[in-house]
Amino acid sequence: MKARQASAIASVVAWEALDSRGRPTVACRVQLGGGAVARAIVPSGASTGAHEAVERRDGGERYDGWGVRSAIAAVTGELGPAVAGLDATDRARVDARLEEVDGTPDLARTGANAVLAVSLASALAGAQALGRPLWQVLATTDSGGVPSRRTLLPMPMVNIFSGGAHAAGAVDIQDVLAVPVGAESFAHALEIVARVRAATAGVLRRRGLSSALVADEGGLSAPMSDNEAAVGVVCEGIEAANLRPGADAAVAVDLAASQFGTAEGRYHLRCEDRELDRADWLARLADWCGRYPIVSLEDVLHEDDWDGWTEAVSVLPEQCQLLGDDLFATHVERVQEGIARKAANAVLVKPNQAGTLTRAESVVREAQRAGLGTVVSARSGDTEDTWLADLAVGWRAGQIKVGSTMRSERTAKWNRLLELEHDLGRNAVLAGPEVFGRSTPVSDLRT
């Protein structure tokens, strides 16, 4: 059988599966002419930005309107037949055909969840046809098809305490995460953050909050007197774990400010019963950075407050990464605007915000060319799939944000990275704390 025939898409099937919150999502299986077969189940977010590619949901009473049978029908009736016969190893061509069939910029007609399912499953099947793991297919290679540099494993950001849309609004800000900046390996990194989570749970118990809930991504949560208290409890957990704040473990904060702010620069903090203007809100964040070992702030302002983001770059400390999620929505044109405005120095990459693997990869490449950091991220409604870990490694993202150290849809990604570190041995290196600097391109990291 000729190589092209062996990697040609022979069949595409889809069905309704469940994500980690028990909501329906799209599962897809692609089989190639040579027998290679792969499956992908797409994730879905809770704190979704206005500029993301649009999921297709059924509405009505079934699953409270969250069903995806219409998206499944789009896969089997339109998208699958459209890519039949295409070479699955040609990811760009497959994804271009999917976009052409949908015909809308945000993939709303057939549904970004339907399109991404086919895009991912095709890419995974193509990698299998080549006899290589997905990360290696995505990696920059030399002429011999072998990675030309040591493989870069991403520095993990690990959810410890949650609020916002991830935890029924315990606090206004969305997540406080531990970052194992002193780790010597990926395995050591997970050991550090596991210690922090366990110690933080102990801090909450000593405060009489033993019934603290577990949030969507596996983080802890409990009502707090104010937003700063959520940052403080994680820092206390670092110390309770006998770790050095800022040296062994630092802190990242996902503000998700679009959830409680406006494009005009007003920020209503429900748990504190107060409203701040942009200047006061940024001054508060700068104060936190001065008193806590914060290395990354995500979505510090509303997603459409471009002028505010430019101001934030000058107001907030140079050593703190300013990470855009809702701001960029894994959309290359928004990333280009951010680069032109100097509005942030890092981009969160969520494939389901983009709708195809190619679109997400174009965001990574655009950001890296400009010297911006890249953080590959899971969603609150995720699945047991592990391809996200391969994306972070293959794209040399430098950072990954998956959730906490428990719940199987989270640990699946961590376990995949542990497997890669084990298999690669000395050919792999963990990204260090330099990924959070504002002037260190990923290409210059220790490799």
Phi, psi and omega in degrees: 000132179296151184302317182296320177294324181295328182259008178285141180290120182261322180208148177227122177234154181216155178206168180273124177241180180246140173271185187291347177263001182084013177265149178295149173212174186265127172249142184219142175234130179243131176243140181257167184299329180274003177104346178298139181217142181213153182235146174221142175238123188276146177274175180210144184263163173257311176271086187260140179276159182290342187255012178285156167301150193261125173291156173253121179238156188279329189072188180080197186272332184296129183050034180055032177092357185272003181300157183232028180298326178292324176292321176300317179297326178293324177294309186285330184267331185235304189291314179301306179301329183291329181261357179302132180091345178285154179283117183293340178282348177265078187301319183298320181291317179300313183292324177297321178294320178298316179296321180298317181294319179293311173082004179239147183299324183259011177060028185286335186292303177274337179107127178298330178292325176290314182296313182297324179301316180289318180302311182292312182298323178294316180297319179294319177294321178298319177297320179295322179296329178279351181072029183226150176292156184302318183302322183287325177296323182282338188290154172293128185234160175273185186295341180270002179079016179246136180310131187276348179229168174299142181289131182266116174272141187282144170291124182276141165255122190239126184294125177248315182226135184237151172216211176052218183290347181272348187209045174055031174069034178304319167225171182284318180291154193273312184212144167242125189240151174263139180236113187281069188294340179266007184290146179262346180204170179293321178299318178295323179300314180292326177298317179298310185289330175297321176296319180295317181296315180297318181291323178293322175300321177295321177299315179296321178297318180294339176271006180083019181249045184293343180264021180307136184280162173259126187278180185307321185258017175091359178283165175279159174201148177195153178300136180237155181292329177201175185292323180299329181299329178294321176293317182298322183291327177289320177296322176295324177296322177300314180293321179295337177275007182060038176247156181270116178300128179088338179255310176271314181221132176248186186233141169239145181233125173262104181285325186050051190294340177297340181285338181225011180235175179235161178295340179274358173092033175246134185233110182265115181262100186297317185289346177251354181054052177211159176235136180241148171276175185302314183299316180292323179295315179293324178296322177296316180295321177298322178296318177300316181297331178284336186249347180233155181280064183271125179251348182209134173237126183250138178046060183291335182226172179302149186296339180250011179267069184299317180298322179295321179295321177296320177296320182300324180300325181275336184272321186275155187300144181301326185281357182259126176292134174252110192252125179260125175248281176302329179303315185259328177053032181048047182237120190298325180290326176289325175296317179298320177295319178298321178296315181297322182274352187054052189267346179195173178233012177205152185235128172277135185242114178238111185305327183283345170290328183274316178103338172219158177296322181296317178299315180297318180295324179296326176294315179301312183294319179297316179296315182294323178298328181271000180082015177276149174288155178230133182234111177281134190226144170279185176237167181294324174259086185252186184226176182283000179296154182245002185300335180300321178298320178296323178298314182299322180283311182298324180274359184051047186296324180092335179216152176216143182229108188246327187140212183265193182263016175216168192084125192296331178291339176273310184296335178301319179289316178300317182295326176296319179292324175297321177297315180297318179298318179298314185289325184277336179056232183287353177278001178238149177221141178279133174300141182260184183296347178296344179297341182271354179289157183270001184221023181246098177300148180302329181295341181263004183292162185296103178218000000 
